């Protein structure tokens, strides 16, 4: 009986220490967000096959605002063959940022003024920047109720 009592006492003393040897918060497999690291200038091409847009060598600037917000900005003249007009697209949009699986996802809404057309809405959605500096943005201006989804594919060329 004394052996059983000693064994029970030993087990009762050991059980609380088992809980302290479990998982640690530092063992997180997902790296933490560092939104400041995506700040910089990205160079690439704007394309839309439907509107026959292909503009190489476009710079888009991403500016850090907070861990959950950046500003995306660029100015470009976009020829829209469907309406036989050039679209001076001046985008300056504060975007919400979500970080998951090593990828920053951006989305936001703004507007730009087009002479003769007035203010047109511009949507940034399904846009990403990965940890290697590759950027894929979907920029959708809506001209005369016609959304024109323009994609930007580029890489980071300079830090801000």
ZIHUNOR-V329553 format. One record per residue. N is the residue number from 0. NEAR is the number of other C-alpha atoms within 8 Angstrom. Layout:
N	NEAR
N	NEAR
This chain:
0	4
1	5
2	6
3	7
4	8
5	8
6	8
7	8
8	8
9	8
10	8
11	8
12	8
13	8
14	8
15	8
16	8
17	8
18	7
19	6
20	6
21	6
22	5
23	5
24	5
25	4
26	6
27	6
28	4
29	7
30	7
31	4
32	7
33	7
34	13
35	8
36	5
37	10
38	13
39	12
40	13
41	14
42	12
43	12
44	13
45	13
46	11
47	12
48	7
49	5
50	9
51	9
52	13
53	9
54	9
55	7
56	7
57	10
58	9
59	10
60	12
61	14
62	10
63	12
64	8
65	8
66	10
67	9
68	11
69	15
70	13
71	13
72	11
73	11
74	8
75	8
76	8
77	10
78	9
79	12
80	8
81	6
82	5
83	7
84	8
85	8
86	9
87	9
88	11
89	10
90	12
91	9
92	10
93	11
94	13
95	11
96	13
97	8
98	9
99	8
100	6
101	10
102	10
103	12
104	13
105	13
106	12
107	11
108	11
109	11
110	9
111	11
112	9
113	11
114	5
115	4
116	8
117	7
118	8
119	12
120	10
121	13
122	11
123	14
124	10
125	9
126	12
127	11
128	12
129	10
130	7
131	4
132	9
133	11
134	14
135	11
136	12
137	12
138	12
139	11
140	11
141	11
142	9
143	4
144	5
145	6
146	8
147	10
148	9
149	11
150	12
151	13
152	11
153	11
154	10
155	12
156	8
157	7
158	7
159	7
